[in-house]
Amino acid sequence: MSNVAQIETKTDKIVSGSVVLIDDEGSSYTFTYDKNKKKFVPPSGTNLTLQYQSGKSGSIEQRKWIVSGSDQQNITLTGTVT
């Protein structure tokens, strides 16, 4: 996962940017943060969603990125992701 999302340090919330996920077959998926909807917009033609959960008191170690597919199975990435 490549992360160029901008996180507000005081609130630990996403404010802008995008995140690129690369699957095990090498396909990439770019999710762009929509400030008005306050969520990541998936690339067209996919059934994936991406959510960011801030850490307790802004803790980097407790931050989570959650990827979900149409099968409702979640993949959770924690800590620092680059």
C-alpha positions as CSV (number, residue, x, y, z in Angstrom):
1,M,0.0,0.0,0.0
2,S,1.3,3.4,-0.9
3,N,0.0,6.2,1.2
4,V,-0.1,9.8,0.2
5,A,-3.1,10.7,2.3
6,Q,-2.7,13.8,4.4
7,I,-3.5,13.2,8.1
8,E,-4.3,16.1,10.4
9,T,-1.9,15.5,13.4
10,K,-4.1,17.1,16.0
11,T,-7.2,15.1,15.2
12,D,-5.6,12.1,13.5
13,K,-8.2,12.4,10.7
14,I,-7.7,12.1,6.9
15,V,-8.1,15.5,5.2
16,S,-7.0,14.8,1.6
17,G,-5.0,12.6,-0.6
18,S,-5.0,9.2,-2.0
19,V,-3.9,5.6,-1.2
20,V,-2.8,3.0,-3.7
21,L,-3.3,-0.7,-2.9
22,I,-1.4,-3.3,-4.9
23,D,-2.7,-6.8,-4.8
24,D,-0.7,-10.1,-4.9
25,E,-1.1,-10.2,-8.7
26,G,0.4,-6.7,-9.2
27,S,-2.8,-4.9,-10.0
28,S,-3.1,-1.4,-8.4
29,Y,-6.2,0.3,-7.0
30,T,-6.1,4.1,-6.2
31,F,-8.6,5.3,-3.6
32,T,-9.0,9.1,-3.5
33,Y,-10.3,10.8,-0.3
34,D,-13.5,12.9,-0.8
35,K,-13.5,15.8,1.7
36,N,-17.2,16.3,1.3
37,K,-18.2,12.7,1.8
38,K,-15.4,12.2,4.4
39,K,-14.4,8.8,2.9
40,F,-12.2,7.2,0.3
41,V,-13.8,6.8,-3.1
42,P,-12.8,3.4,-4.7
43,P,-11.7,3.2,-8.4
44,S,-14.5,2.5,-10.8
45,G,-15.2,-1.1,-11.6
46,T,-14.2,-2.4,-8.2
47,N,-16.2,-3.6,-5.2
48,L,-13.5,-2.6,-2.7
49,T,-13.8,-0.1,0.1
50,L,-11.0,1.5,2.2
51,Q,-11.5,3.0,5.7
52,Y,-9.0,4.6,8.1
53,Q,-9.4,4.3,11.8
54,S,-7.3,6.7,13.9
55,G,-5.3,5.4,16.8
56,K,-6.1,6.1,20.5
57,S,-4.7,9.5,21.3
58,G,-3.1,9.7,17.8
59,S,-1.0,6.6,18.4
60,I,0.6,5.5,15.1
61,E,0.8,1.9,16.4
62,Q,-3.0,1.7,16.8
63,R,-4.0,3.2,13.5
64,K,-5.8,0.9,11.2
65,W,-6.5,0.7,7.5
66,I,-9.4,-1.6,6.6
67,V,-9.9,-2.9,3.1
68,S,-13.2,-4.7,2.4
69,G,-14.5,-6.5,-0.7
70,S,-17.9,-7.5,-2.0
71,D,-17.7,-10.7,0.0
72,Q,-17.6,-8.6,3.3
73,Q,-14.2,-10.0,4.2
74,N,-11.9,-7.4,5.8
75,I,-8.2,-7.1,5.6
76,T,-6.8,-4.9,8.4
77,L,-3.4,-3.2,8.2
78,T,-2.1,-1.7,11.3
79,G,0.8,0.5,12.4
80,T,2.8,2.5,9.9
81,V,2.0,1.7,6.3
82,T,4.1,3.0,3.4
